[in-house]
Amino acid sequence: MRNDTAGRARRTRRTTALASLLGALGLLTIVAAIGAEVAGTDLAAPTPAASHSTTPSPSLAAPTEPDPVSFTLVAAGDVLPHSPVNRSAAVEGGYDYAPLMEGIAPFVSGADLALCHMEVPVAPDQGDITTFPVFGAPVELVSSLAEVGWNGCSTASNHSVDKGYDGVVATIEAFEAARLGYAGTARDEEEAASVQTYRIGDAGAPLDVAHVSYSYGTNGLPVTVPGSVDLFDADAADPTPIIEAAAAAREAGADVVIASVHCCVEYRTLPTDAQIRIAELIAESGTVDLYVGHHAHVPQPIVDLPGGPDGDGMWVAYGLGNMLSNQSSACCVPQTSNGVLLTATFTVEPSGEVDVGVEWTATTVDRSGGHRMYVLSGAEGPLGTLSADEVARRHAMVAKAVGDPAPERLRPAESLADYSYRLVRSPAAR
């Protein structure tokens, strides 16, 4: 699979050389327009303006090798709008969740790519908002995610079909209306055979980042339309569908593949044997650059497993806990009040090799303070209604769960790329 990526990098170098030659002839704008048309992009933000040179080139010097391209990615835990969360977000005529997320917004908006985990479907009937155990969320939840700075979400979860197929479609339509990407659910098998892709980088060396999302099941509810939810067999510790989807994404041209995996046992800090084996097999497959886990509702370890696309390892965040929820020791375990913001820094060499570094940032939800979210990492003193001692206690729980391999990040993510925007779902026959 590295050979395919290296071949893509060689094509990028040839394209760069040709663009340099045509730029000297004053034709770069034409080439850029043709390239955009061929790529079939559906831009959620404008592409960088093409440069124009009015000075003739004195010579046709050999093009230089392109520099590595770096970008930052932020991922977070479960978005789980229980009834009390919805009440905290209620405004006249609807809902607004953005104020609840203001505390983490700088970490989200600062990254080149921010991917959340939408645990629940949007209610197809907005007059019938429901929560646990069968969720149907207000549509404003999605627009609020966009407002805070998220670029897209994984949507495959055990609650994906809580509102049936109509809920799957309503969720997709809400994401499309907010111009957010989504991975893990689809309207039909044809759409399921495509992959959500984000283009990131600079004008000379753009990168395609693919996002795949899979769940262990749907709480026993039927998936009535084939392909509408991406599923795998966690009981058998068989991540074959995830591996095949990642391989197809690479074959379709992805330079980086992110896998969001929704499994296995709730409220348990240590991953199960099956959970570990699933991650090991994905790492051994060499198809995924970063594994992002969900569903446990508590922070879990972050580890570097042998394998990965270049054989240098694959970072695994077994579970990022809850981003926004009403869970706490009152219903579950104390750790459910907390979550993790995972910041990953990618550097892609012209050869196609990908280096990944990860950091973690602890977050929490202040239930008594209207479900406002706060960053625990680096905090000194009280936050909202949380005392300084409670802030320190929650931070210690997250740090103990995450472990030592990855360093803690105390400040917001920074953009390293020139631009990022969403593409239409790229064809990737599986």
C-alpha positions in Angstrom: 0.0 0.0 0.0 3.0 2.3 0.5 3.9 1.7 -3.2 0.5 3.2 -4.2 1.0 6.2 -1.9 4.6 6.7 -3.2 3.3 6.6 -6.7 0.8 9.3 -5.8 3.6 11.4 -4.4 5.6 11.0 -7.7 2.6 12.2 -9.6 2.4 15.2 -7.3 6.0 16.1 -8.1 5.4 15.8 -11.9 2.3 18.0 -11.5 4.3 20.6 -9.6 6.9 20.7 -12.3 4.3 21.1 -15.0 2.6 23.9 -13.0 5.9 25.7 -12.7 6.5 25.6 -16.4 3.0 26.7 -17.3 3.2 29.5 -14.6 6.1 30.9 -16.5 3.9 31.1 -19.6 1.1 32.8 -17.7 -1.2 29.7 -17.8 -1.3 28.6 -14.2 -4.8 29.9 -13.6 -6.1 27.7 -16.5 -4.4 24.6 -15.1 -5.8 25.3 -11.6 -9.3 25.6 -13.0 -9.0 22.3 -15.0 -7.5 20.5 -12.0 -10.4 21.6 -9.8 -12.9 20.3 -12.4 -11.2 17.0 -12.7 -11.0 16.5 -8.9 -14.7 16.9 -8.7 -14.5 18.8 -5.5 -17.4 20.3 -3.5 -15.6 23.0 -1.6 -16.8 24.1 1.8 -14.3 26.9 1.7 -12.6 28.8 -1.2 -9.4 27.4 -2.6 -6.3 29.6 -2.3 -6.0 32.2 -5.0 -3.6 31.1 -7.8 -0.5 33.2 -8.0 0.2 35.1 -11.2 3.6 35.9 -12.5 4.2 38.8 -14.9 8.0 38.4 -15.1 9.2 36.0 -17.7 11.4 33.2 -16.4 15.0 33.7 -17.5 15.5 29.9 -17.7 13.7 26.7 -17.3 15.5 25.4 -14.2 14.8 22.0 -12.9 12.0 22.0 -10.3 13.0 21.5 -6.7 11.7 18.7 -4.6 8.5 19.7 -2.7 8.7 20.2 1.0 6.9 17.9 3.5 3.3 19.0 4.3 2.1 19.1 7.9 -1.3 19.6 9.4 -3.0 19.2 12.8 -6.1 17.2 13.6 -8.3 17.3 16.7 -10.7 14.6 17.7 -13.0 14.4 20.7 -15.3 12.0 22.5 -19.0 11.2 22.4 -21.7 13.9 21.7 -24.6 12.6 23.8 -27.4 15.1 24.3 -29.4 13.8 27.3 -32.5 15.7 28.3 -30.7 17.9 30.9 -28.1 18.9 28.2 -31.0 19.9 25.9 -32.5 22.0 28.6 -29.2 23.8 29.1 -29.1 24.5 25.4 -32.7 25.6 25.1 -33.2 29.1 23.8 -36.3 30.9 22.6 -37.6 29.0 19.6 -35.0 26.2 19.6 -31.6 25.2 20.9 -28.1 26.6 20.9 -25.3 24.3 22.0 -22.4 26.5 21.0 -22.3 28.4 24.4 -21.9 25.0 26.1 -18.8 24.3 24.0 -17.1 27.7 24.3 -14.6 26.4 26.7 -13.0 24.0 24.2 -13.6 26.1 21.1 -10.0 27.4 20.7 -8.7 23.9 20.7 -11.2 23.0 18.0 -11.0 26.0 15.7 -7.2 26.2 15.8 -6.7 22.8 14.1 -6.5 22.2 10.4 -9.1 19.4 10.7 -11.5 18.8 13.6 -13.5 15.6 13.8 -16.1 14.9 16.5 -18.2 11.8 17.2 -22.0 12.3 16.8 -23.3 9.5 19.0 -27.0 10.0 18.2 -29.2 10.7 15.1 -31.1 13.9 14.4 -34.8 13.5 15.0 -36.6 13.3 11.6 -39.6 14.9 13.4 -38.3 18.0 15.2 -41.5 18.1 17.2 -40.5 14.7 18.7 -37.1 15.3 20.4 -36.2 12.2 22.5 -33.2 11.1 24.6 -32.1 8.0 26.5 -32.6 5.2 25.7 -33.8 6.1 22.1 -32.3 9.3 21.0 -33.5 11.9 18.5 -31.5 15.1 18.7 -32.4 18.7 17.8 -31.1 19.7 14.4 -29.4 22.7 16.0 -26.9 20.4 17.6 -25.3 19.9 14.2 -25.2 23.6 13.3 -23.7 24.4 16.8 -20.9 21.9 16.1 -20.1 23.7 12.9 -20.2 27.1 14.7 -17.7 25.9 17.2 -15.3 24.8 14.5 -15.8 21.1 13.9 -15.3 20.1 10.2 -17.1 16.8 10.4 -18.0 13.8 12.6 -18.1 10.1 12.7 -21.7 8.9 12.8 -21.6 5.1 13.2 -22.7 4.2 16.7 -25.0 1.9 18.6 -27.6 4.7 18.4 -27.4 5.3 14.7 -30.8 3.8 13.9 -32.6 4.9 17.1 -34.9 6.8 14.8 -34.8 4.2 12.0 -33.7 4.9 8.5 -35.4 8.3 8.6 -33.1 9.3 11.4 -30.1 8.3 9.4 -31.2 10.5 6.5 -32.2 13.4 8.8 -28.7 13.3 10.3 -27.0 13.3 6.9 -29.2 16.1 5.7 -28.3 18.2 8.8 -24.6 17.6 8.2 -24.9 18.6 4.6 -26.9 21.7 5.5 -24.1 22.7 7.9 -21.5 21.8 5.3 -19.9 19.3 7.6 -18.4 16.0 6.6 -19.8 12.7 7.9 -18.5 9.1 8.0 -20.2 5.9 9.1 -23.7 6.3 7.8 -25.1 6.6 4.3 -28.4 6.8 2.4 -27.7 3.6 0.5 -25.1 1.1 -0.6 -23.8 3.4 -3.4 -23.1 6.2 -0.9 -21.7 3.7 1.6 -19.1 2.6 -1.0 -17.7 6.1 -1.0 -15.4 7.7 1.6 -15.5 11.0 3.3 -12.4 12.9 2.3 -10.9 16.2 3.3 -8.3 18.1 1.3 -5.6 19.8 3.3 -2.2 21.3 2.5 -0.9 23.9 0.2 -1.2 24.9 -3.4 1.8 22.8 -4.4 1.2 19.6 -2.4 -2.4 19.1 -1.3 -3.2 16.0 0.8 -6.3 13.9 0.8 -7.4 12.8 4.3 -10.0 10.0 4.4 -12.2 9.3 7.4 -13.9 5.9 8.0 -16.2 5.1 10.9 -17.6 1.8 12.1 -19.8 0.6 15.0 -20.0 -2.8 16.7 -23.8 -2.8 16.4 -27.0 -0.9 16.8 -28.4 -2.1 20.2 -30.3 -4.9 18.4 -32.3 -2.5 16.2 -32.6 -3.5 12.6 -30.6 -1.7 9.8 -33.4 -1.8 7.3 -31.5 -0.2 4.4 -28.3 -2.1 3.4 -25.2 0.1 3.8 -26.9 2.8 5.9 -24.7 2.0 8.9 -21.1 0.8 8.7 -20.8 -2.2 11.0 -18.2 -4.8 12.0 -18.1 -7.9 14.3 -16.5 -6.8 17.6 -17.5 -10.0 19.4 -15.3 -11.9 17.0 -12.6 -9.2 17.2 -12.8 -9.0 13.4 -12.1 -5.5 12.0 -12.0 -6.8 8.4 -14.7 -4.3 7.1 -12.7 -1.4 8.6 -9.4 -2.6 7.1 -11.1 -3.1 3.7 -12.6 0.4 3.8 -9.2 1.9 4.7 -7.5 0.0 1.9 -10.1 1.1 -0.6 -9.6 4.7 0.5 -5.9 4.5 -0.1 -6.5 2.9 -3.5 -8.8 5.9 -4.3 -5.9 8.2 -3.5 -6.0 9.0 0.2 -2.6 10.1 1.6 -3.8 9.7 5.3 -6.6 7.5 6.7 -8.3 8.1 10.0 -10.5 5.3 11.5 -13.1 6.0 14.1 -14.1 2.7 15.9 -17.2 2.5 18.1 -16.9 -0.4 20.6 -16.7 -2.3 23.0 -17.6 -2.2 26.8 -19.0 0.9 28.5 -17.7 2.6 31.7 -14.5 0.6 31.7 -11.2 2.5 31.6 -9.0 -0.5 30.5 -9.8 -1.8 27.0 -11.1 -5.3 26.7 -9.1 -8.1 25.1 -11.3 -7.9 22.0 -10.8 -4.2 21.8 -7.0 -4.6 22.0 -7.1 -7.3 19.3 -9.2 -5.2 17.0 -6.7 -2.3 17.2 -3.7 -4.7 16.8 -5.1 -6.2 13.6 -5.8 -2.7 12.2 -2.3 -1.7 13.0 -0.9 -4.8 11.4 -2.9 -4.2 8.3 -0.9 -1.1 7.5 -3.9 0.7 6.2 -4.7 3.2 8.9 -2.6 6.1 10.2 -4.6 6.9 13.3 -7.2 4.9 15.3 -9.8 6.9 17.3 -12.0 5.0 19.7 -15.5 5.8 21.1 -18.4 4.2 23.1 -16.8 3.5 26.5 -17.9 7.0 27.7 -14.8 7.2 29.8 -11.2 8.1 28.8 -9.1 5.1 28.0 -5.4 4.6 27.2 -3.5 6.1 24.3 -0.8 3.8 23.0 1.5 3.3 20.0 1.0 -0.2 18.5 3.5 -1.9 16.2 2.5 -1.7 12.5 1.0 1.2 10.7 1.4 2.1 7.0 5.1 2.6 7.2 5.8 0.0 9.8 6.7 2.7 12.4 3.7 2.2 14.6 0.1 3.4 14.7 -1.3 5.6 17.5 -4.4 4.3 19.1 -6.8 6.2 21.4 -8.9 3.4 22.7 -11.6 5.8 23.9 -11.9 9.6 24.2 -14.7 9.5 26.8 -17.6 12.0 26.6 -17.3 15.3 25.0 -20.8 16.6 25.9 -23.2 14.6 28.0 -25.1 14.5 31.3 -23.3 11.4 32.6 -21.5 11.4 35.9 -21.2 9.3 39.0 -24.9 9.9 39.6 -25.8 7.5 36.8 -22.6 5.7 35.9 -19.0 6.2 37.0 -17.2 9.5 37.9 -15.0 9.3 34.8 -18.0 9.8 32.5 -17.9 13.5 33.3 -14.6 13.8 31.5 -13.3 13.5 28.0 -10.1 13.8 25.9 -9.2 16.2 23.0 -6.7 14.3 20.9 -4.4 16.5 18.9 -2.5 14.7 16.2 0.2 16.3 14.1 0.8 14.7 10.7 3.8 15.3 8.5 3.6 13.8 5.0 6.9 13.5 3.1 7.1 13.8 -0.7 7.8 10.0 -0.7 4.4 9.4 0.9 5.7 8.4 4.3 3.5 9.8 7.1 4.8 10.7 10.6 2.2 11.1 13.3 2.6 12.6 16.7 -0.2 12.8 19.3 -1.0 14.8 22.4 -3.9 14.8 24.8 -5.9 17.4 26.6 -8.3 16.7 29.4 -11.8 18.2 29.3 -14.9 18.0 31.5 -18.6 18.9 31.6 -19.8 21.1 34.5 -23.3 19.7 34.9 -24.3 22.0 37.7 -23.1 25.0 35.6 -25.4 24.4 32.7 -23.3 21.7 31.1 -20.6 24.0 30.0 -17.4 22.4 28.9 -13.9 23.2 30.3 -10.3 22.3 29.5 -8.8 20.7 32.6 -5.2 20.6 31.3 -3.3 23.6 32.6 -6.2 24.8 34.6 -5.4 26.5 37.9 -8.1 27.1 40.4 -11.9 26.6 40.0 -13.8 26.3 36.7 -17.5 27.2 36.6 -19.1 25.6 39.6 -16.2 23.2 40.0 -13.8 23.9 42.9 -10.1 23.8 42.4 -9.9 20.5 44.2 -12.6 19.0 41.9 -10.8 20.3 38.9 -7.6 18.7 40.1 -9.4 15.4 40.9 -11.0 15.2 37.4 -7.7 16.0 35.7 -6.0 13.3 37.7 -8.6 10.7 36.5 -8.0 11.6 32.9 -4.2 11.5 33.2 -4.3 8.1 34.9 -6.6 6.7 32.2 -4.6 8.0 29.2 -1.2 6.8 30.5 2.3 7.9 29.7 3.2 7.3 26.0 1.6 10.5 24.7 2.4 13.9 26.1 -0.2 16.3 27.5 -1.1 19.4 25.5 -1.8 22.5 27.5 -2.5 25.0 24.7 -4.8 25.1 21.7 -3.9 23.3 18.4 -2.3 25.4 15.8 -2.9 25.4 12.0 0.1 24.2 10.0 -1.5 23.9 6.5 -2.4 26.7 4.1 -6.0 25.5 3.8 -8.4 22.7 4.4 -11.8 22.0 3.0 -14.3 19.2 2.5 -14.6 17.2 -0.7 -17.5 15.3 -2.1 -17.4 11.7 -0.9 -14.7 10.0 -3.1 -15.6 6.8 -4.9 -13.8 3.9 -3.2 -15.3 0.5 -4.3 -15.1 -2.0 -1.5 
